[in-house]
């Protein structure tokens, strides 16, 4: 069995479920920019709940940016992708309430 598959099986056994594949993202930023990035991740953590990872919160920030950047004359596929990702961030009861809220707002 390849090492990657073995690691997946061990992880699955330890946590009781299969996890998504992941990558480490590394980038440089100046000391002046670091507080802004930290504040954004901290704010996203507060909005999503303290049990969310920093990577999850960074994804939410990126999805929010893409949705905003594609509102006017943008790529509708990117906007749809962003909206779909936002929907996945919602807790179960809010996911169920969401379609009803759309029809109310359209009226």
WOCORLIN-V417334 format. One record per backbone hydrogen bond with DSSP energy under -1.0 kcal/mol. NH is the residue of the N-H (numbers start at 1). CO is the residue of the C=O. If there is no record, write none. Layout:
# WOCORLIN-V417334
nh->NH co->CO
nh->NH co->CO
This chain:
# WOCORLIN-V417334
nh->6 co->2
nh->7 co->3
nh->8 co->4
nh->9 co->5
nh->10 co->6
nh->11 co->7
nh->12 co->8
nh->13 co->9
nh->14 co->10
nh->15 co->11
nh->16 co->12
nh->34 co->30
nh->37 co->33
nh->38 co->34
nh->39 co->35
nh->40 co->36
nh->41 co->37
nh->42 co->38
nh->43 co->39
nh->44 co->40
nh->45 co->41
nh->46 co->42
nh->47 co->43
nh->48 co->44
nh->49 co->45
nh->52 co->49
nh->57 co->53
nh->58 co->54
nh->59 co->55
nh->60 co->56
nh->61 co->57
nh->62 co->58
nh->63 co->59
nh->64 co->60
nh->65 co->61
nh->66 co->62
nh->67 co->63
nh->68 co->64
nh->69 co->65
nh->70 co->66
nh->71 co->68
nh->79 co->75
nh->80 co->76
nh->81 co->77
nh->82 co->78
nh->83 co->79
nh->84 co->80
nh->85 co->81
nh->86 co->82
nh->87 co->83
nh->88 co->84
nh->90 co->87
nh->95 co->91
nh->96 co->92
nh->97 co->93
nh->98 co->94
nh->101 co->97
nh->102 co->98
nh->103 co->99
nh->104 co->100
nh->105 co->101
nh->106 co->102
